[in-house]
Amino acid sequence: MSLPIFIVDAFTSQPFSGNPAAVVMLKHEIPSELMTKIAAEMNLSETAFVLANPPNRFVLRWFTPRVEVSLCGHATIATAHVLFSEYGYQRETIEFETLSGILRATRRGEEISLDFPLDNPVDPQAVPAELLAALGLEHYVAAFWGQKTNKLVFHVKDELIVRALKPDFQRMSQLALPEVKGVGVTAPGKDKYDFVSRYFNPWAGINEDPVTGSVHTLLASYWSRLLGKNELFAFQASARGGELRLFTRADGRVDICGGAVLVVRGEITL
């Protein structure tokens, strides 16, 4: 059996930047174990698996090289881009059935906008000193925890600190932090960006994720409150880098907007 597979760079308008995701188009359901093996073979931050659910909805699942995740932004943008550009989906909005409920992706000119649940930042119960040491982080302004995503984020005073971090990923992965679903570091942006960030999750097989939609459901909530604005322009300062436009809404949702570029189309043989 062979299945169509694509690789799309998301949150960018240029190939070989942003965050690459594989998108596998399923003809029927396949076992989760097989999805995990395919994701490990692709060895990208996420591989998306999409199955049509007539008349106008799709089932969408996301896998890192190790585990299934409940929310992923860049692979959702990648999937929507494939459906729009490669399969000629005609409606402006695509609905996906996911582990995080019904998610929508809408064409906005050259970008795709994701309608995601906004996360609520709260004070963490404790900040492990071992984690700070593994991150190489000596000081921070604030720490906050995502009630929905279970992501832990540190706010530091300067963008240069974010960019200069060199975490010890082996040391991080050895820490027993089962409640932590990834760690972010963020700071106020300079020039055109409201804030910058980086995101690490060696526990899921992703040392550093190039651009992460899911953590921005939390970052958007935090920075929107801190800056007193509902429209934000963010940059994730990984080696590849990527831009996100964020619109927080009064209904507890956030629109996450970014571009996408197809770089590979082919088939995977099973």
Sine and cosine of phi, psi and omega as CSV:
sin_phi,cos_phi,sin_psi,cos_psi,sin_omega,cos_omega
0.00,0.00,0.65,-0.76,0.08,-1.00
-0.81,-0.58,0.53,-0.85,-0.01,-1.00
-0.78,-0.63,0.61,-0.79,0.09,-1.00
-0.89,0.45,0.66,-0.75,0.03,-1.00
-0.65,-0.76,0.60,-0.80,-0.04,-1.00
-0.72,-0.70,0.45,-0.89,0.18,-0.98
-0.85,-0.52,0.80,-0.60,-0.07,-1.00
-0.80,-0.60,0.74,-0.68,0.14,-0.99
-1.00,0.06,0.85,-0.53,-0.07,-1.00
-0.95,-0.32,0.38,-0.92,-0.06,-1.00
0.88,0.47,0.66,0.75,0.04,-1.00
-0.33,-0.95,0.34,-0.94,0.13,-0.99
-0.94,-0.35,0.03,1.00,-0.05,-1.00
-0.85,-0.53,0.69,-0.73,0.06,-1.00
-0.90,0.44,0.47,-0.89,0.06,-1.00
0.94,0.35,0.41,0.91,0.17,-0.99
-0.67,-0.74,-0.08,-1.00,-0.08,-1.00
0.91,0.41,-0.46,-0.89,-0.06,-1.00
-0.87,-0.50,0.89,-0.46,0.01,-1.00
-0.98,0.21,0.67,-0.74,0.09,-1.00
-0.73,-0.68,0.62,-0.79,0.15,-0.99
-1.00,0.01,0.58,-0.81,0.03,-1.00
-0.80,-0.60,0.88,-0.48,0.01,-1.00
-0.96,-0.29,0.82,-0.58,0.00,-1.00
-1.00,-0.07,0.92,-0.39,-0.07,-1.00
-1.00,0.02,0.61,-0.79,0.11,-0.99
-1.00,-0.02,-0.41,0.91,0.06,-1.00
-0.35,-0.94,0.14,-0.99,-0.01,-1.00
-0.91,0.42,0.59,-0.80,0.11,-0.99
-0.79,-0.61,0.36,-0.93,-0.06,-1.00
-0.89,0.45,0.52,-0.86,0.04,-1.00
-0.86,0.50,-0.58,0.81,0.01,-1.00
-0.88,0.48,-0.60,0.80,0.03,-1.00
-0.94,0.33,-0.62,0.79,0.06,-1.00
-0.87,0.49,-0.67,0.74,0.01,-1.00
-0.89,0.46,-0.66,0.75,0.02,-1.00
-0.91,0.41,-0.64,0.77,0.03,-1.00
-0.90,0.43,-0.69,0.73,0.02,-1.00
-0.89,0.46,-0.64,0.77,0.05,-1.00
-0.90,0.43,-0.61,0.79,0.03,-1.00
-0.91,0.41,-0.64,0.77,0.01,-1.00
-0.95,0.31,-0.55,0.83,0.09,-1.00
0.83,0.56,0.64,0.77,0.13,-0.99
-0.95,-0.30,0.18,-0.98,-0.01,-1.00
-0.81,0.58,-0.71,0.70,0.07,-1.00
-0.61,-0.80,0.56,-0.83,0.22,-0.98
-0.89,-0.46,0.78,-0.62,-0.02,-1.00
-0.99,-0.15,0.62,-0.79,0.07,-1.00
-0.85,-0.53,0.83,-0.56,-0.11,-0.99
-0.81,-0.59,0.71,-0.71,-0.02,-1.00
-0.75,-0.67,0.78,-0.62,0.01,-1.00
-0.91,0.42,0.68,-0.74,0.06,-1.00
-0.79,-0.62,1.00,0.04,-0.13,-0.99
-0.81,0.59,0.47,-0.88,0.12,0.99
-1.00,0.04,-0.55,0.84,-0.16,-0.99
-0.66,-0.76,0.55,0.84,-0.02,-1.00
-0.72,-0.69,0.42,-0.91,-0.02,-1.00
-0.78,-0.62,0.58,-0.81,0.13,-0.99
-1.00,-0.01,0.78,-0.62,-0.08,-1.00
-0.78,-0.62,0.77,-0.64,0.07,-1.00
-0.76,-0.64,0.47,-0.88,-0.06,-1.00
-0.79,-0.61,0.67,-0.74,0.01,-1.00
-0.74,-0.67,0.73,-0.69,0.25,-0.97
-0.99,0.17,0.02,-1.00,0.08,-1.00
-0.89,0.46,-0.15,0.99,-0.03,-1.00
-0.85,-0.52,-0.63,0.78,-0.18,-0.98
-0.63,-0.78,0.32,-0.95,0.18,-0.98
-0.99,0.15,0.62,-0.79,0.02,-1.00
-0.89,-0.46,0.37,-0.93,-0.10,-0.99
-1.00,-0.02,-0.23,0.97,-0.02,-1.00
-0.41,-0.91,0.73,-0.68,0.05,-1.00
-0.50,-0.87,0.83,-0.56,-0.04,-1.00
-0.99,0.15,-0.78,0.62,-0.14,-0.99
-0.92,0.40,-0.58,0.82,0.02,-1.00
-0.96,0.29,-0.40,0.92,0.10,-0.99
-0.96,0.30,-0.68,0.74,0.10,-1.00
-0.87,0.49,-0.68,0.73,0.00,-1.00
-0.87,0.49,-0.69,0.72,0.00,-1.00
-0.90,0.44,-0.71,0.70,0.02,-1.00
-0.88,0.48,-0.65,0.76,0.01,-1.00
-0.87,0.48,-0.66,0.75,0.03,-1.00
-0.90,0.44,-0.70,0.72,-0.01,-1.00
-0.91,0.42,-0.64,0.77,0.01,-1.00
-0.94,0.33,-0.77,0.64,-0.19,-0.98
-1.00,0.01,-0.52,0.85,-0.08,-1.00
-0.98,-0.19,-0.45,0.89,-0.06,-1.00
-0.91,-0.41,0.02,1.00,0.12,-0.99
0.91,0.42,0.55,0.83,0.04,-1.00
-0.87,0.48,0.80,-0.60,-0.21,-0.98
-1.00,-0.02,-0.49,0.87,-0.03,-1.00
-0.95,0.32,0.39,-0.92,-0.02,-1.00
-0.97,0.23,-0.40,0.91,-0.04,-1.00
-0.82,-0.57,0.71,-0.70,0.08,-1.00
-0.95,-0.31,0.70,-0.71,0.07,-1.00
-0.97,-0.25,0.73,-0.68,0.01,-1.00
-0.88,-0.48,0.71,-0.70,0.17,-0.98
-1.00,0.01,0.85,-0.52,-0.09,-1.00
-0.68,-0.74,0.09,-1.00,0.09,-1.00
-0.91,0.41,-0.29,0.96,0.05,-1.00
-0.98,-0.22,0.37,0.93,0.01,-1.00
1.00,-0.01,-0.30,-0.95,0.01,-1.00
-0.99,0.17,0.85,-0.52,0.05,-1.00
-0.90,-0.43,0.54,-0.84,-0.05,-1.00
-0.84,-0.54,0.63,-0.78,0.08,-1.00
-0.83,-0.55,0.79,-0.62,-0.10,-1.00
-0.81,-0.58,0.67,-0.74,0.09,-1.00
-0.95,0.32,0.77,-0.64,0.11,-0.99
-0.76,-0.65,1.00,0.10,-0.06,-1.00
0.91,0.42,-0.84,-0.54,-0.01,-1.00
-1.00,0.06,-0.04,1.00,-0.04,-1.00
-0.93,-0.36,0.20,-0.98,0.14,-0.99
-0.87,-0.50,0.72,-0.70,-0.02,-1.00
-0.95,-0.31,0.78,-0.62,0.03,-1.00
-0.98,-0.18,0.72,-0.69,0.08,-1.00
-0.99,-0.15,0.99,-0.16,-0.11,-0.99
-0.89,-0.45,0.37,-0.93,0.10,-1.00
-0.95,0.32,0.72,-0.69,0.03,-1.00
-0.98,0.21,0.73,-0.69,0.01,-1.00
-1.00,0.01,0.39,-0.92,-0.05,-1.00
-0.94,-0.34,0.89,-0.46,0.01,-1.00
-0.98,0.22,0.75,-0.66,0.06,-1.00
-0.75,-0.66,0.27,-0.96,0.04,-1.00
-0.94,0.35,0.73,-0.68,0.05,-1.00
-0.95,0.33,0.49,-0.87,0.03,-1.00
-0.90,0.45,-0.61,0.79,0.00,-1.00
-0.38,-0.93,0.46,-0.89,0.07,-1.00
-0.91,-0.42,0.95,-0.33,-0.06,-1.00
-0.89,0.45,0.79,-0.61,0.03,-1.00
-0.89,0.46,-0.54,0.84,0.00,-1.00
-0.90,0.43,-0.56,0.83,0.02,-1.00
-0.93,0.37,-0.68,0.73,0.04,-1.00
-0.87,0.50,-0.66,0.75,0.01,-1.00
-0.91,0.43,-0.66,0.75,0.01,-1.00
-0.92,0.39,-0.55,0.84,0.06,-1.00
-0.95,0.31,-0.40,0.92,-0.12,-0.99
0.98,0.19,0.49,0.87,-0.08,-1.00
-0.95,-0.30,0.88,-0.47,-0.04,-1.00
-1.00,-0.04,-0.60,0.80,-0.06,-1.00
-0.68,-0.74,0.48,-0.88,0.11,-0.99
-0.52,-0.85,0.42,-0.91,-0.01,-1.00
-0.98,0.20,-0.70,0.72,-0.03,-1.00
-0.39,-0.92,0.40,-0.92,0.14,-0.99
-0.83,-0.56,0.62,-0.79,0.03,-1.00
-0.58,-0.81,0.43,-0.90,-0.13,-0.99
-0.86,-0.51,0.64,-0.77,0.04,-1.00
-1.00,0.02,0.88,-0.47,-0.03,-1.00
-0.88,0.47,-0.54,0.84,-0.04,-1.00
-1.00,-0.07,-0.67,0.74,-0.10,-0.99
-1.00,0.01,-0.28,0.96,-0.07,-1.00
0.86,0.52,0.54,0.84,0.07,-1.00
-0.99,-0.13,0.62,-0.78,0.01,-1.00
-0.96,-0.29,0.78,-0.62,-0.06,-1.00
-0.79,-0.62,0.64,-0.77,0.06,-1.00
-0.93,-0.36,0.79,-0.61,0.08,-1.00
-1.00,-0.06,0.87,-0.50,0.04,-1.00
-0.93,-0.38,0.25,-0.97,-0.21,-0.98
-0.98,0.20,-0.37,0.93,-0.15,-0.99
-0.65,-0.76,0.64,-0.77,0.03,-1.00
-0.83,0.55,-0.56,0.83,-0.03,-1.00
-0.89,0.45,-0.53,0.85,0.05,-1.00
-0.91,0.42,-0.69,0.73,0.02,-1.00
-0.87,0.50,-0.75,0.67,-0.06,-1.00
-0.93,0.37,-0.50,0.87,-0.11,-0.99
-1.00,0.04,-0.15,0.99,-0.06,-1.00
-0.86,0.51,0.67,-0.74,0.08,-1.00
-0.74,-0.67,0.98,0.19,-0.07,-1.00
-0.90,0.44,0.45,-0.89,0.13,-0.99
-1.00,-0.06,1.00,-0.08,-0.14,-0.99
-0.93,0.36,-0.57,0.82,0.04,-1.00
-0.89,0.45,-0.67,0.74,0.03,-1.00
-0.91,0.41,-0.65,0.76,0.05,-1.00
-0.88,0.48,-0.72,0.69,-0.08,-1.00
-0.91,0.41,-0.38,0.92,-0.01,-1.00
-1.00,0.09,-0.16,0.99,0.02,-1.00
-0.97,0.25,0.71,-0.71,0.01,-1.00
-1.00,0.06,1.00,0.01,-0.02,-1.00
-0.77,-0.64,0.93,0.37,-0.10,-0.99
-0.88,0.47,-0.41,0.91,-0.02,-1.00
-0.99,0.15,-0.25,0.97,-0.05,-1.00
-1.00,0.03,0.85,-0.53,0.02,-1.00
-0.95,-0.30,0.62,0.78,0.01,-1.00
0.85,-0.52,0.45,-0.89,-0.07,-1.00
-0.78,-0.62,0.75,-0.66,0.05,-1.00
-0.89,-0.45,0.40,-0.92,0.13,-0.99
-0.75,-0.67,0.74,-0.67,-0.10,-0.99
-0.66,-0.75,0.37,-0.93,0.01,-1.00
-0.42,-0.91,0.33,-0.94,0.09,-1.00
-0.86,0.51,0.59,-0.81,0.01,-1.00
-1.00,0.07,0.24,-0.97,0.09,-1.00
-0.91,-0.42,0.30,-0.95,0.02,-1.00
0.86,0.52,-0.89,-0.46,-0.17,-0.99
-1.00,0.03,-0.21,0.98,-0.10,-1.00
-1.00,-0.09,0.66,-0.75,0.07,-1.00
-0.96,0.28,-0.59,0.81,0.06,-1.00
-0.39,-0.92,0.33,-0.94,0.07,-1.00
-0.83,-0.56,0.27,-0.96,0.00,-1.00
-0.35,-0.94,0.24,-0.97,0.25,-0.97
-0.66,-0.75,0.35,-0.94,-0.12,-0.99
-0.60,-0.80,0.72,-0.69,-0.09,-1.00
-0.77,-0.64,0.65,-0.76,0.06,-1.00
-0.46,-0.89,0.92,0.39,0.01,-1.00
-0.91,0.42,-0.34,0.94,0.03,-1.00
-0.91,0.42,-0.42,0.91,0.01,-1.00
-0.97,-0.24,0.19,0.98,-0.01,-1.00
0.99,0.11,0.30,0.95,0.00,-1.00
-0.82,-0.57,0.99,-0.13,0.00,-1.00
-0.85,0.52,-0.86,0.51,0.11,-0.99
-0.73,-0.68,0.84,-0.55,0.04,-1.00
-0.99,0.11,0.78,-0.63,-0.07,-1.00
-0.86,0.50,-0.74,0.67,0.03,-1.00
-0.53,-0.85,0.79,-0.62,-0.22,-0.98
-0.83,-0.56,0.95,-0.32,0.02,-1.00
-0.92,0.39,-0.67,0.74,-0.12,-0.99
-0.89,0.46,-0.64,0.76,-0.01,-1.00
-0.93,0.36,-0.37,0.93,0.02,-1.00
-0.97,0.23,-0.22,0.98,0.18,-0.98
-0.92,0.39,-0.49,0.87,0.07,-1.00
-1.00,0.06,-0.71,0.70,0.00,-1.00
-0.89,0.46,-0.63,0.78,0.01,-1.00
-0.88,0.47,-0.68,0.73,0.02,-1.00
-0.89,0.45,-0.71,0.70,-0.04,-1.00
-0.90,0.44,-0.79,0.62,-0.08,-1.00
-0.96,0.29,-0.49,0.87,0.07,-1.00
-0.88,0.48,-0.69,0.73,0.03,-1.00
-0.93,0.37,-0.67,0.74,-0.08,-1.00
-0.93,0.37,-0.64,0.77,-0.06,-1.00
-1.00,-0.06,-0.21,0.98,0.01,-1.00
0.93,0.36,0.62,0.79,0.00,-1.00
-0.58,-0.81,0.50,-0.87,-0.05,-1.00
-0.98,-0.18,-0.21,0.98,0.05,-1.00
-0.93,-0.37,0.83,-0.56,-0.08,-1.00
-0.75,-0.66,0.55,-0.83,0.08,-1.00
-0.87,-0.50,0.88,-0.48,-0.15,-0.99
-0.86,-0.51,0.42,-0.91,0.07,-1.00
-0.74,-0.67,0.79,-0.62,0.11,-0.99
-0.99,-0.11,0.89,-0.46,-0.25,-0.97
-1.00,-0.04,0.75,0.66,0.15,-0.99
-0.98,0.21,0.01,-1.00,0.02,-1.00
-0.88,0.48,-0.60,0.80,0.04,-1.00
-0.99,0.15,-0.66,0.75,0.04,-1.00
0.97,0.26,0.47,-0.88,0.04,-1.00
-0.24,-0.97,0.47,-0.88,-0.05,-1.00
-0.94,-0.35,0.61,-0.79,0.04,-1.00
-0.72,-0.70,0.73,-0.69,0.16,-0.99
-0.98,-0.21,0.77,-0.63,-0.14,-0.99
-0.84,-0.55,0.69,-0.73,0.02,-1.00
-0.75,-0.66,0.97,-0.24,0.05,-1.00
-0.98,0.18,0.58,-0.82,-0.10,-0.99
-0.84,-0.54,0.41,-0.91,-0.03,-1.00
-0.94,0.35,-0.28,0.96,-0.02,-1.00
-1.00,0.02,0.22,0.98,0.04,-1.00
0.99,0.16,0.37,0.93,0.04,-1.00
-0.87,-0.50,0.23,-0.97,0.07,-1.00
-0.67,-0.74,0.69,-0.72,0.12,-0.99
-1.00,-0.07,0.85,-0.52,0.01,-1.00
-0.93,-0.36,0.90,-0.44,-0.14,-0.99
-0.91,-0.42,0.65,-0.76,0.06,-1.00
-0.24,-0.97,0.26,-0.97,0.02,-1.00
-1.00,0.04,0.06,-1.00,0.01,-1.00
-0.42,-0.91,0.58,-0.81,-0.01,-1.00
-0.70,-0.71,0.82,-0.57,0.07,-1.00
-0.97,0.25,0.77,-0.64,0.01,-1.00
-0.87,-0.49,-0.37,0.93,0.00,-1.00
-0.60,-0.80,0.70,-0.72,0.20,-0.98
-0.74,-0.67,0.64,-0.77,-0.04,-1.00
-0.06,-1.00,-0.42,-0.91,0.01,-1.00
-0.71,-0.70,0.54,-0.84,0.13,-0.99
-0.93,-0.37,0.76,-0.65,-0.03,-1.00
-0.99,-0.13,0.77,-0.64,-0.04,-1.00
-0.93,-0.36,0.00,0.00,0.00,0.00
